[in-house]
Amino acid sequence: MGREVKKFVRPVVGKQVIAFLFIFAVFISTPQHLAAQAGQSQTGSSQKGELQPTYPGEPFNNPAVETTVGPVKLRVYGTVLLNMSFSDTDQVGQDVPLWPFPSSVNVTLPDGTTKPAGQVHDTIFTARQSTFGVVLNDTNTTFAGWTPSAQVEFDFFGTRPADADLPQDRVLNQPRLRLAFFQLQKGDFKIVAGQDKIIISPLDPVSLSHVAIPLGYSAGDLFGWLPQVRLDINHSFGKTGTLFQIGVLRPAFGDPRLGDEPAASVALDTAASGFGERAGQPFYQARFAVSHPMLGSTATIGAGVHYGKEIVGATRDISSWAFAVDFRVPIVPKVILRGEGYLGSNLVPFGGGVIQGVAAVPAPAPAPAGSLTLIRPIGDGGGWAELTFLATRRNIFYAGASTDDPKNRELLPGTTRQKNSFVWASYFRKLTSNVTLAAEWSNWQFHTIAFTGNTPAGRGAYGRGNVYNIALAYQF
Protein backbone atom coordinates (compact mmCIF):
# COMPACT_ATOMS: atom_id res chain seq x y z
CA MET A 1 0.00 0.00 0.00
CA GLY A 2 2.92 2.37 0.75
CA ARG A 3 4.23 2.47 -2.83
CA GLU A 4 0.70 3.03 -4.17
CA VAL A 5 0.13 5.95 -1.83
CA LYS A 6 3.45 7.53 -2.83
CA LYS A 7 2.59 6.99 -6.50
CA PHE A 8 -0.81 8.63 -6.36
CA VAL A 9 -0.61 11.29 -3.65
CA ARG A 10 -0.19 14.66 -5.33
CA PRO A 11 1.71 17.63 -3.90
CA VAL A 12 -0.61 19.89 -1.97
CA VAL A 13 -0.66 23.67 -2.33
CA GLY A 14 1.67 25.18 0.27
CA LYS A 15 -0.89 27.60 1.70
CA GLN A 16 -3.35 24.78 2.42
CA VAL A 17 -0.72 22.70 4.21
CA ILE A 18 0.32 25.68 6.32
CA ALA A 19 -3.29 26.48 7.21
CA PHE A 20 -4.05 22.87 8.09
CA LEU A 21 -0.96 22.49 10.30
CA PHE A 22 -1.50 25.86 11.99
CA ILE A 23 -5.11 25.16 12.97
CA PHE A 24 -4.23 21.66 14.14
CA ALA A 25 -1.27 22.94 16.19
CA VAL A 26 -3.47 25.50 17.94
CA PHE A 27 -5.97 22.89 19.05
CA ILE A 28 -3.47 20.16 19.90
CA SER A 29 -1.85 22.50 22.42
CA THR A 30 -5.14 22.78 24.36
CA PRO A 31 -4.91 21.19 27.85
CA GLN A 32 -6.18 17.63 27.96
CA HIS A 33 -8.40 16.07 30.60
CA LEU A 34 -10.57 12.99 30.39
CA ALA A 35 -10.90 10.42 27.60
CA ALA A 36 -13.32 7.90 26.18
CA GLN A 37 -12.90 4.22 25.53
CA ALA A 38 -12.01 3.62 21.89
CA GLY A 39 -14.14 2.15 19.16
CA GLN A 40 -17.30 3.10 17.36
CA SER A 41 -20.48 2.80 19.38
CA GLN A 42 -23.46 1.10 17.80
CA THR A 43 -27.15 1.65 18.41
CA GLY A 44 -28.35 -1.22 20.56
CA SER A 45 -29.47 -2.34 23.99
CA SER A 46 -27.49 -2.08 27.18
CA GLN A 47 -27.16 -4.84 29.73
CA LYS A 48 -30.38 -3.56 31.29
CA GLY A 49 -32.17 -3.88 27.95
CA GLU A 50 -32.36 -0.12 27.44
CA LEU A 51 -32.02 1.40 23.98
CA GLN A 52 -28.75 3.32 23.63
CA PRO A 53 -28.00 6.06 21.06
CA THR A 54 -25.12 6.08 18.59
CA TYR A 55 -22.50 8.83 18.56
CA PRO A 56 -20.33 9.60 15.52
CA GLY A 57 -16.60 9.20 15.92
CA GLU A 58 -15.46 8.28 19.41
CA PRO A 59 -18.18 7.08 21.80
CA PHE A 60 -19.47 9.44 24.45
CA ASN A 61 -18.88 8.19 28.00
CA ASN A 62 -20.24 10.87 30.34
CA PRO A 63 -23.38 10.37 32.44
CA ALA A 64 -26.37 10.58 30.14
CA VAL A 65 -28.53 13.70 29.92
CA GLU A 66 -31.78 12.08 30.98
CA THR A 67 -34.72 12.26 33.34
CA THR A 68 -37.84 10.28 34.12
CA VAL A 69 -41.07 11.71 32.70
CA GLY A 70 -44.18 9.77 33.60
CA PRO A 71 -43.72 6.11 32.65
CA VAL A 72 -40.58 6.66 30.50
CA LYS A 73 -36.94 7.57 30.93
CA LEU A 74 -36.27 10.48 28.52
CA ARG A 75 -32.73 10.90 27.19
CA VAL A 76 -31.56 13.68 24.87
CA TYR A 77 -28.24 13.38 23.06
CA GLY A 78 -26.36 14.98 20.23
CA THR A 79 -23.13 16.14 18.64
CA VAL A 80 -22.40 19.81 17.96
CA LEU A 81 -19.88 19.45 15.14
CA LEU A 82 -17.66 21.91 13.27
CA ASN A 83 -15.76 20.63 10.22
CA MET A 84 -12.97 22.56 8.52
CA SER A 85 -12.05 20.94 5.22
CA PHE A 86 -9.29 21.70 2.70
CA SER A 87 -8.85 19.91 -0.64
CA ASP A 88 -6.39 20.25 -3.51
CA THR A 89 -9.00 19.31 -6.16
CA ASP A 90 -12.66 20.00 -6.77
CA GLN A 91 -14.68 17.26 -5.04
CA VAL A 92 -18.09 15.80 -5.80
CA GLY A 93 -19.97 16.20 -2.52
CA GLN A 94 -17.69 18.97 -1.15
CA ASP A 95 -19.05 18.95 2.46
CA VAL A 96 -18.80 15.15 2.42
CA PRO A 97 -16.40 14.26 -0.44
CA LEU A 98 -17.47 11.28 -2.57
CA TRP A 99 -14.84 11.40 -5.33
CA PRO A 100 -12.70 14.02 -7.13
CA PHE A 101 -13.84 15.44 -10.44
CA PRO A 102 -11.72 14.12 -13.32
CA SER A 103 -8.77 16.42 -14.01
CA SER A 104 -10.01 16.82 -17.61
CA VAL A 105 -13.17 18.58 -16.37
CA ASN A 106 -12.98 22.35 -16.61
CA VAL A 107 -14.58 24.60 -13.99
CA THR A 108 -15.97 27.90 -15.32
CA LEU A 109 -15.18 30.85 -13.04
CA PRO A 110 -17.26 34.04 -12.63
CA ASP A 111 -15.07 36.06 -15.03
CA GLY A 112 -15.68 33.53 -17.80
CA THR A 113 -12.28 31.86 -17.61
CA THR A 114 -11.90 28.15 -16.97
CA LYS A 115 -9.63 26.09 -14.80
CA PRO A 116 -9.09 22.29 -14.66
CA ALA A 117 -10.89 20.70 -11.72
CA GLY A 118 -7.56 19.28 -10.57
CA GLN A 119 -6.34 22.82 -9.96
CA VAL A 120 -9.37 24.01 -7.97
CA HIS A 121 -8.77 24.13 -4.23
CA ASP A 122 -11.79 24.07 -1.91
CA THR A 123 -11.95 25.41 1.65
CA ILE A 124 -15.15 24.54 3.51
CA PHE A 125 -16.29 25.31 7.07
CA THR A 126 -19.60 23.71 8.03
CA ALA A 127 -21.68 22.79 11.08
CA ARG A 128 -24.54 21.18 9.14
CA GLN A 129 -23.45 17.65 10.12
CA SER A 130 -24.39 18.30 13.76
CA THR A 131 -26.93 15.81 15.12
CA PHE A 132 -29.65 15.78 17.77
CA GLY A 133 -31.72 12.88 19.07
CA VAL A 134 -34.15 11.62 21.69
CA VAL A 135 -34.40 8.15 23.23
CA LEU A 136 -37.37 6.91 25.27
CA ASN A 137 -37.04 3.81 27.47
CA ASP A 138 -40.10 2.51 29.31
CA THR A 139 -39.48 2.26 33.05
CA ASN A 140 -41.96 -0.62 33.48
CA THR A 141 -42.15 -3.91 31.62
CA THR A 142 -45.56 -4.08 29.96
CA PHE A 143 -47.55 -6.09 27.42
CA ALA A 144 -46.85 -9.65 28.57
CA GLY A 145 -43.20 -9.00 29.38
CA TRP A 146 -42.35 -6.97 26.25
CA THR A 147 -40.43 -3.74 26.98
CA PRO A 148 -40.93 -0.84 24.52
CA SER A 149 -38.43 1.88 23.61
CA ALA A 150 -38.04 4.40 20.81
CA GLN A 151 -35.47 6.66 19.17
CA VAL A 152 -35.66 9.69 16.84
CA GLU A 153 -32.56 11.40 15.42
CA PHE A 154 -32.04 14.41 13.12
CA ASP A 155 -29.18 16.27 11.52
CA PHE A 156 -29.11 19.54 9.57
CA PHE A 157 -28.05 18.17 6.20
CA GLY A 158 -31.41 18.77 4.58
CA THR A 159 -32.28 20.94 1.59
CA ARG A 160 -31.27 24.58 1.29
CA PRO A 161 -33.85 27.36 0.86
CA ALA A 162 -34.18 28.84 -2.62
CA ASP A 163 -34.04 32.62 -2.22
CA ALA A 164 -32.17 35.03 -4.48
CA ASP A 165 -31.79 37.44 -1.54
CA LEU A 166 -29.82 34.93 0.56
CA PRO A 167 -26.33 34.63 -0.92
CA GLN A 168 -25.23 32.63 2.12
CA ASP A 169 -28.08 30.13 1.83
CA ARG A 170 -25.74 27.13 2.04
CA VAL A 171 -25.58 27.54 5.85
CA LEU A 172 -29.36 27.82 6.28
CA ASN A 173 -30.13 24.12 6.04
CA GLN A 174 -33.31 22.35 7.03
CA PRO A 175 -33.41 19.44 9.51
CA ARG A 176 -33.28 15.93 8.04
CA LEU A 177 -34.66 12.71 9.54
CA ARG A 178 -31.98 10.06 10.13
CA LEU A 179 -33.56 7.55 12.53
CA ALA A 180 -37.14 7.09 13.72
CA PHE A 181 -38.00 3.66 15.10
CA PHE A 182 -39.40 1.86 18.11
CA GLN A 183 -38.66 -1.60 19.42
CA LEU A 184 -40.24 -4.24 21.62
CA GLN A 185 -37.81 -6.44 23.54
CA LYS A 186 -38.41 -9.60 25.53
CA GLY A 187 -35.52 -11.78 26.55
CA ASP A 188 -33.51 -12.72 23.46
CA PHE A 189 -36.12 -11.35 21.05
CA LYS A 190 -36.46 -7.84 19.70
CA ILE A 191 -38.91 -6.44 17.14
CA VAL A 192 -37.89 -3.17 15.45
CA ALA A 193 -40.24 -1.01 13.34
CA GLY A 194 -39.39 2.34 11.72
CA GLN A 195 -36.44 3.94 9.95
CA ASP A 196 -33.07 2.44 10.85
CA LYS A 197 -29.81 1.38 9.19
CA ILE A 198 -29.93 -1.39 6.61
CA ILE A 199 -29.32 -4.84 8.07
CA ILE A 200 -26.47 -6.12 5.88
CA SER A 201 -23.99 -3.28 6.59
CA PRO A 202 -23.87 -2.54 10.33
CA LEU A 203 -20.39 -0.94 10.45
CA ASP A 204 -18.90 2.28 9.07
CA PRO A 205 -15.38 3.72 9.18
CA VAL A 206 -14.82 5.94 12.19
CA SER A 207 -14.92 9.55 11.02
CA LEU A 208 -16.11 13.00 12.01
CA SER A 209 -15.67 14.36 8.48
CA HIS A 210 -18.51 12.16 7.17
CA VAL A 211 -21.47 12.09 9.59
CA ALA A 212 -24.30 13.02 7.21
CA ILE A 213 -23.26 9.97 5.20
CA PRO A 214 -20.47 7.56 6.20
CA LEU A 215 -16.89 7.81 5.03
CA GLY A 216 -16.66 5.37 2.13
CA TYR A 217 -20.19 5.75 0.80
CA SER A 218 -19.83 5.37 -3.00
CA ALA A 219 -16.35 3.92 -2.45
CA GLY A 220 -16.79 0.59 -0.63
CA ASP A 221 -19.18 1.12 2.29
CA LEU A 222 -22.80 0.11 1.64
CA PHE A 223 -25.14 2.37 3.59
CA GLY A 224 -28.75 3.41 3.91
CA TRP A 225 -31.43 4.50 6.39
CA LEU A 226 -34.65 2.80 5.30
CA PRO A 227 -38.10 2.22 6.86
CA GLN A 228 -38.29 -1.43 7.90
CA VAL A 229 -39.73 -4.11 10.14
CA ARG A 230 -37.05 -6.35 11.63
CA LEU A 231 -36.68 -9.26 14.06
CA ASP A 232 -33.47 -9.60 16.10
CA ILE A 233 -32.70 -12.80 18.03
CA ASN A 234 -29.77 -12.75 20.45
CA HIS A 235 -28.59 -15.91 22.18
CA SER A 236 -25.49 -16.85 24.16
CA PHE A 237 -23.67 -20.18 24.33
CA GLY A 238 -21.33 -19.70 27.24
CA LYS A 239 -19.01 -16.82 26.32
CA THR A 240 -20.05 -16.93 22.66
CA GLY A 241 -22.93 -14.74 21.55
CA THR A 242 -24.98 -15.02 18.37
CA LEU A 243 -27.27 -12.56 16.61
CA PHE A 244 -29.74 -13.35 13.84
CA GLN A 245 -31.58 -10.50 12.08
CA ILE A 246 -34.21 -10.70 9.38
CA GLY A 247 -36.49 -8.01 7.99
CA VAL A 248 -38.34 -6.34 5.14
CA LEU A 249 -37.35 -2.81 4.06
CA ARG A 250 -38.66 -0.04 1.82
CA PRO A 251 -37.68 -0.81 -1.81
CA ALA A 252 -36.12 2.55 -2.73
CA PHE A 253 -33.92 2.73 -5.87
CA GLY A 254 -33.90 6.40 -6.94
CA ASP A 255 -31.69 5.75 -9.98
CA PRO A 256 -31.42 8.94 -12.10
CA ARG A 257 -30.66 6.88 -15.24
CA LEU A 258 -34.21 5.49 -15.10
CA GLY A 259 -35.97 8.72 -14.15
CA ASP A 260 -36.57 7.44 -10.61
CA GLU A 261 -35.91 10.73 -8.84
CA PRO A 262 -38.62 13.33 -8.15
CA ALA A 263 -37.99 17.01 -8.79
CA ALA A 264 -36.17 18.83 -6.01
CA SER A 265 -39.29 20.83 -5.12
CA VAL A 266 -41.61 17.78 -4.91
CA ALA A 267 -42.71 16.86 -1.37
CA LEU A 268 -45.11 14.04 -2.26
CA ASP A 269 -44.46 11.02 -4.49
CA THR A 270 -47.37 11.73 -6.82
CA ALA A 271 -45.99 10.10 -9.98
CA ALA A 272 -47.77 6.92 -11.07
CA SER A 273 -44.44 5.09 -11.25
CA GLY A 274 -43.70 5.75 -7.57
CA PHE A 275 -40.38 7.59 -7.58
CA GLY A 276 -37.66 5.30 -6.26
CA GLU A 277 -40.13 2.48 -5.55
CA ARG A 278 -40.64 0.72 -8.88
CA ALA A 279 -41.08 -2.59 -7.08
CA GLY A 280 -43.93 -4.97 -6.40
CA GLN A 281 -42.34 -6.26 -3.21
CA PRO A 282 -40.06 -4.99 -0.42
CA PHE A 283 -36.34 -5.50 0.04
CA TYR A 284 -35.51 -8.67 1.98
CA GLN A 285 -32.41 -8.71 4.19
CA ALA A 286 -30.94 -11.02 6.82
CA ARG A 287 -27.71 -11.23 8.81
CA PHE A 288 -26.07 -13.71 11.18
CA ALA A 289 -23.19 -12.75 13.48
CA VAL A 290 -21.05 -14.49 16.10
CA SER A 291 -19.16 -12.70 18.90
CA HIS A 292 -16.55 -14.02 21.33
CA PRO A 293 -14.17 -12.44 23.89
CA MET A 294 -10.65 -11.99 22.52
CA LEU A 295 -7.54 -10.20 23.82
CA GLY A 296 -9.49 -8.19 26.36
CA SER A 297 -12.05 -7.09 23.76
CA THR A 298 -14.71 -8.77 21.61
CA ALA A 299 -14.32 -10.28 18.15
CA THR A 300 -17.39 -10.26 15.89
CA ILE A 301 -17.85 -11.76 12.44
CA GLY A 302 -21.11 -11.44 10.50
CA ALA A 303 -22.56 -12.31 7.11
CA GLY A 304 -25.66 -10.83 5.46
CA VAL A 305 -27.77 -11.18 2.32
CA HIS A 306 -30.02 -8.75 0.42
CA TYR A 307 -32.58 -9.23 -2.35
CA GLY A 308 -35.07 -7.01 -4.18
CA LYS A 309 -36.58 -6.39 -7.62
CA GLU A 310 -36.82 -3.19 -9.65
CA ILE A 311 -39.54 -2.88 -12.30
CA VAL A 312 -37.97 -1.59 -15.54
CA GLY A 313 -40.55 -2.68 -18.12
CA ALA A 314 -44.12 -3.88 -18.58
CA THR A 315 -42.94 -7.50 -18.28
CA ARG A 316 -39.37 -7.06 -17.05
CA ASP A 317 -37.75 -6.76 -13.62
CA ILE A 318 -34.10 -6.37 -12.65
CA SER A 319 -32.92 -7.99 -9.43
CA SER A 320 -30.96 -6.22 -6.73
CA TRP A 321 -28.89 -8.62 -4.60
CA ALA A 322 -25.87 -8.64 -2.33
CA PHE A 323 -23.83 -10.92 -0.12
CA ALA A 324 -21.87 -9.04 2.55
CA VAL A 325 -19.48 -9.86 5.40
CA ASP A 326 -18.46 -7.67 8.33
CA PHE A 327 -15.82 -8.15 10.99
CA ARG A 328 -14.30 -6.62 14.09
CA VAL A 329 -11.22 -8.53 15.27
CA PRO A 330 -8.59 -7.54 17.88
CA ILE A 331 -5.17 -8.23 16.31
CA VAL A 332 -3.09 -7.56 19.40
CA PRO A 333 -3.98 -5.63 22.55
CA LYS A 334 -4.79 -2.02 21.55
CA VAL A 335 -4.99 -2.82 17.81
CA ILE A 336 -8.36 -3.67 16.22
CA LEU A 337 -9.19 -4.52 12.61
CA ARG A 338 -12.68 -3.63 11.37
CA GLY A 339 -14.26 -3.73 7.96
CA GLU A 340 -16.77 -5.03 5.45
CA GLY A 341 -16.78 -6.63 2.02
CA TYR A 342 -19.54 -7.37 -0.50
CA LEU A 343 -20.51 -8.74 -3.90
CA GLY A 344 -23.77 -7.91 -5.63
CA SER A 345 -25.69 -6.30 -8.45
CA ASN A 346 -27.88 -3.19 -8.84
CA LEU A 347 -26.77 -1.78 -5.48
CA VAL A 348 -27.55 1.89 -6.14
CA PRO A 349 -29.96 2.03 -3.13
CA PHE A 350 -26.90 1.65 -0.87
CA GLY A 351 -24.34 3.67 -2.83
CA GLY A 352 -22.85 0.58 -4.50
CA GLY A 353 -21.47 0.56 -8.02
CA VAL A 354 -20.15 4.12 -7.36
CA ILE A 355 -23.86 5.04 -7.12
CA GLN A 356 -24.77 3.15 -10.33
CA GLY A 357 -27.40 0.41 -10.35
CA VAL A 358 -28.18 -0.21 -13.99
CA ALA A 359 -26.68 0.84 -17.32
CA ALA A 360 -29.08 2.05 -20.01
CA VAL A 361 -28.71 3.30 -23.58
CA PRO A 362 -31.59 5.18 -25.30
CA ALA A 363 -33.03 3.72 -28.45
CA PRO A 364 -32.01 5.43 -31.72
CA ALA A 365 -34.56 7.45 -33.71
CA PRO A 366 -37.32 6.95 -34.70
CA ALA A 367 -38.01 4.82 -31.61
CA PRO A 368 -40.63 6.22 -29.19
CA ALA A 369 -39.27 8.77 -26.76
CA GLY A 370 -38.01 7.16 -23.58
CA SER A 371 -37.72 3.65 -24.99
CA LEU A 372 -34.52 1.69 -24.43
CA THR A 373 -32.67 -0.72 -26.65
CA LEU A 374 -30.28 -1.89 -23.95
CA ILE A 375 -30.64 -1.95 -20.16
CA ARG A 376 -28.76 -4.20 -17.76
CA PRO A 377 -27.78 -4.41 -14.09
CA ILE A 378 -24.28 -3.48 -13.00
CA GLY A 379 -22.42 -6.11 -11.01
CA ASP A 380 -20.27 -4.77 -8.22
CA GLY A 381 -17.74 -5.72 -5.57
CA GLY A 382 -15.95 -3.75 -2.90
CA GLY A 383 -15.29 -3.19 0.76
CA TRP A 384 -13.18 -1.40 3.33
CA ALA A 385 -10.82 -2.19 6.19
CA GLU A 386 -9.71 -0.01 9.09
CA LEU A 387 -7.02 -0.45 11.73
CA THR A 388 -7.55 1.18 15.13
CA PHE A 389 -4.55 1.83 17.38
CA LEU A 390 -5.54 2.66 20.96
CA ALA A 391 -2.35 4.51 21.89
CA THR A 392 -3.80 5.81 25.17
CA ARG A 393 -7.28 6.41 26.49
CA ARG A 394 -7.21 9.91 24.99
CA ASN A 395 -5.11 9.37 21.84
CA ILE A 396 -6.42 7.06 19.13
CA PHE A 397 -5.19 6.57 15.56
CA TYR A 398 -6.98 5.14 12.53
CA ALA A 399 -5.81 4.08 9.07
CA GLY A 400 -7.73 2.34 6.33
CA ALA A 401 -8.43 1.69 2.67
CA SER A 402 -11.68 1.31 0.72
CA THR A 403 -12.76 0.61 -2.86
CA ASP A 404 -15.85 0.09 -5.03
CA ASP A 405 -15.21 -1.67 -8.35
CA PRO A 406 -18.16 -2.15 -10.76
CA LYS A 407 -17.78 -4.71 -13.54
CA ASN A 408 -16.40 -2.94 -16.61
CA ARG A 409 -18.22 -5.14 -19.13
CA GLU A 410 -21.61 -4.15 -17.69
CA LEU A 411 -21.08 -0.38 -17.99
CA LEU A 412 -22.40 1.68 -20.90
CA PRO A 413 -22.02 5.24 -22.20
CA GLY A 414 -23.56 7.55 -19.62
CA THR A 415 -22.71 5.03 -16.88
CA THR A 416 -18.93 5.24 -16.93
CA ARG A 417 -17.72 5.26 -13.32
CA GLN A 418 -15.21 2.43 -13.39
CA LYS A 419 -13.69 2.50 -9.91
CA ASN A 420 -13.61 4.68 -6.79
CA SER A 421 -10.93 4.08 -4.14
CA PHE A 422 -9.33 5.97 -1.29
CA VAL A 423 -7.01 5.59 1.69
CA TRP A 424 -7.22 7.57 4.89
CA ALA A 425 -5.60 8.19 8.25
CA SER A 426 -6.95 10.08 11.26
CA TYR A 427 -6.14 11.02 14.81
CA PHE A 428 -8.67 11.52 17.62
CA ARG A 429 -7.87 13.25 20.89
CA LYS A 430 -10.17 14.08 23.78
CA LEU A 431 -9.80 17.71 24.82
CA THR A 432 -12.31 17.31 27.65
CA SER A 433 -14.82 14.64 28.59
CA ASN A 434 -17.25 16.27 26.13
CA VAL A 435 -15.02 17.70 23.41
CA THR A 436 -13.10 15.72 20.77
CA LEU A 437 -10.58 16.97 18.23
CA ALA A 438 -10.05 14.90 15.08
CA ALA A 439 -7.64 15.43 12.20
CA GLU A 440 -8.17 13.36 9.04
CA TRP A 441 -6.39 12.97 5.70
CA SER A 442 -7.80 11.05 2.75
CA ASN A 443 -6.45 10.47 -0.76
CA TRP A 444 -9.00 9.66 -3.48
CA GLN A 445 -8.56 7.87 -6.82
CA PHE A 446 -11.51 7.98 -9.22
CA HIS A 447 -11.52 6.30 -12.65
CA THR A 448 -13.93 6.25 -15.57
CA ILE A 449 -14.02 4.11 -18.70
CA ALA A 450 -14.14 5.24 -22.34
CA PHE A 451 -16.39 3.74 -25.03
CA THR A 452 -16.48 3.27 -28.78
CA GLY A 453 -20.19 2.90 -29.39
CA ASN A 454 -21.32 0.61 -26.58
CA THR A 455 -17.98 -1.21 -26.38
CA PRO A 456 -15.43 -0.38 -23.64
CA ALA A 457 -12.38 1.24 -25.25
CA GLY A 458 -9.91 1.61 -22.43
CA ARG A 459 -9.25 4.05 -19.65
CA GLY A 460 -11.27 7.25 -19.53
CA ALA A 461 -10.93 10.44 -17.51
CA TYR A 462 -9.69 10.12 -13.95
CA GLY A 463 -9.36 12.27 -10.87
CA ARG A 464 -6.97 12.25 -7.92
CA GLY A 465 -7.12 14.41 -4.85
CA ASN A 466 -6.29 14.91 -1.19
CA VAL A 467 -8.74 16.10 1.46
CA TYR A 468 -7.70 17.37 4.88
CA ASN A 469 -10.34 17.76 7.58
CA ILE A 470 -10.19 19.12 11.12
CA ALA A 471 -13.24 18.45 13.28
CA LEU A 472 -14.26 19.73 16.69
CA ALA A 473 -17.16 17.91 18.34
CA TYR A 474 -19.06 18.58 21.56
CA GLN A 475 -21.11 15.54 22.56
CA PHE A 476 -23.82 15.32 25.21
Secondary structure as the mmCIF struct_conf table of DSSP 4:
data_model
#
loop_
_struct_conf.conf_type_id
_struct_conf.id
_struct_conf.beg_label_comp_id
_struct_conf.beg_label_asym_id
_struct_conf.beg_label_seq_id
_struct_conf.end_label_comp_id
_struct_conf.end_label_asym_id
_struct_conf.end_label_seq_id
HELX_RH_AL_P HELX_RH_AL_P1 GLY A 2 PHE A 8
HELX_LH_PP_P HELX_LH_PP_P1 VAL A 9 VAL A 13
HELX_RH_AL_P HELX_RH_AL_P2 GLY A 14 ILE A 28
TURN_TY1_P TURN_TY1_P1 SER A 29 SER A 29
BEND BEND1 THR A 30 THR A 30
HELX_LH_PP_P HELX_LH_PP_P2 PRO A 31 GLN A 32
BEND BEND2 ALA A 38 GLY A 39
BEND BEND3 THR A 43 THR A 43
STRN STRN1 GLY A 44 SER A 45
TURN_TY1_P TURN_TY1_P2 GLN A 47 LYS A 48
BEND BEND4 GLY A 49 GLY A 49
STRN STRN2 LEU A 51 GLN A 52
BEND BEND5 PRO A 56 GLU A 58
HELX_LH_PP_P HELX_LH_PP_P3 PRO A 59 PHE A 60
BEND BEND6 ASN A 62 ASN A 62
HELX_LH_PP_P HELX_LH_PP_P4 PRO A 63 ALA A 64
STRN STRN3 VAL A 65 VAL A 69
TURN_TY1_P TURN_TY1_P3 GLY A 70 PRO A 71
STRN STRN4 VAL A 72 SER A 87
BEND BEND7 ASP A 88 THR A 89
STRN STRN5 GLN A 91 VAL A 92
BEND BEND8 GLY A 93 GLY A 93
TURN_TY1_P TURN_TY1_P4 GLN A 94 ASP A 95
BEND BEND9 VAL A 96 VAL A 96
STRN STRN6 TRP A 99 PRO A 100
HELX_LH_PP_P HELX_LH_PP_P5 PHE A 101 PRO A 102
TURN_TY1_P TURN_TY1_P5 SER A 103 SER A 104
HELX_LH_PP_P HELX_LH_PP_P6 VAL A 105 VAL A 105
STRN STRN7 ASN A 106 THR A 108
HELX_LH_PP_P HELX_LH_PP_P7 LEU A 109 LEU A 109
TURN_TY1_P TURN_TY1_P6 PRO A 110 ASP A 111
BEND BEND10 GLY A 112 GLY A 112
STRN STRN8 THR A 114 PRO A 116
HELX_RH_3T_P HELX_RH_3T_P1 ALA A 117 GLN A 119
STRN STRN9 ASP A 122 THR A 126
TURN_TY1_P TURN_TY1_P7 ARG A 128 GLN A 129
STRN STRN10 THR A 131 ASP A 138
BEND BEND11 THR A 139 ASN A 140
STRN STRN11 THR A 142 THR A 142
TURN_TY1_P TURN_TY1_P8 PHE A 143 GLY A 145
STRN STRN12 TRP A 146 TRP A 146
STRN STRN13 THR A 147 ASP A 155
BEND BEND12 PHE A 156 PHE A 156
BEND BEND13 GLY A 158 GLY A 158
HELX_LH_PP_P HELX_LH_PP_P8 THR A 159 PRO A 161
TURN_TY1_P TURN_TY1_P9 ALA A 164 ASP A 165
TURN_TY1_P TURN_TY1_P10 PRO A 167 GLN A 168
HELX_RH_3T_P HELX_RH_3T_P2 ASP A 169 VAL A 171
HELX_LH_PP_P HELX_LH_PP_P9 ASN A 173 PRO A 175
STRN STRN14 ARG A 176 LYS A 186
TURN_TY1_P TURN_TY1_P11 GLY A 187 ASP A 188
STRN STRN15 PHE A 189 LYS A 197
BEND BEND14 ILE A 199 ILE A 200
BEND BEND15 LEU A 208 SER A 209
TURN_TY1_P TURN_TY1_P12 VAL A 211 GLY A 220
STRN STRN16 TRP A 225 PHE A 237
TURN_TY1_P TURN_TY1_P13 GLY A 238 LYS A 239
STRN STRN17 THR A 240 LEU A 249
HELX_RH_3T_P HELX_RH_3T_P3 PRO A 256 LEU A 258
TURN_TY1_P TURN_TY1_P14 GLY A 259 GLY A 259
BEND BEND16 GLU A 261 GLU A 261
HELX_LH_PP_P HELX_LH_PP_P10 PRO A 262 ALA A 263
TURN_TY1_P TURN_TY1_P15 ALA A 264 SER A 265
BEND BEND17 LEU A 268 LEU A 268
BEND BEND18 ALA A 271 ALA A 271
TURN_TY1_P TURN_TY1_P16 ALA A 272 SER A 273
TURN_TY1_P TURN_TY1_P17 PHE A 275 GLY A 276
BEND BEND19 GLY A 280 GLN A 281
STRN STRN18 PHE A 283 MET A 294
TURN_TY1_P TURN_TY1_P18 LEU A 295 GLY A 296
STRN STRN19 SER A 297 GLY A 313
TURN_TY1_P TURN_TY1_P19 ALA A 314 THR A 315
STRN STRN20 ARG A 316 VAL A 332
TURN_TY1_P TURN_TY1_P20 PRO A 333 LYS A 334
STRN STRN21 VAL A 335 SER A 345
HELX_RH_3T_P HELX_RH_3T_P4 VAL A 348 PHE A 350
TURN_TY1_P TURN_TY1_P21 GLY A 351 GLY A 351
HELX_RH_AL_P HELX_RH_AL_P3 GLY A 352 ILE A 355
STRN STRN22 VAL A 358 PRO A 362
HELX_LH_PP_P HELX_LH_PP_P11 ALA A 363 PRO A 364
TURN_TY1_P TURN_TY1_P22 ALA A 365 PRO A 366
BEND BEND20 ALA A 367 ALA A 367
HELX_LH_PP_P HELX_LH_PP_P12 PRO A 368 PRO A 368
TURN_TY1_P TURN_TY1_P23 ALA A 369 GLY A 370
STRN STRN23 LEU A 372 PRO A 377
STRN STRN24 GLY A 379 LEU A 390
BEND BEND21 THR A 392 ARG A 394
STRN STRN25 ASN A 395 PRO A 406
HELX_RH_3T_P HELX_RH_3T_P5 ASN A 408 GLU A 410
STRN STRN26 LEU A 412 LEU A 412
TURN_TY1_P TURN_TY1_P24 PRO A 413 GLY A 414
STRN STRN27 THR A 415 THR A 415
STRN STRN28 ARG A 417 LYS A 430
BEND BEND22 LEU A 431 ASN A 434
STRN STRN29 VAL A 435 THR A 452
TURN_TY1_P TURN_TY1_P25 GLY A 453 ASN A 454
STRN STRN30 THR A 455 GLN A 475
#
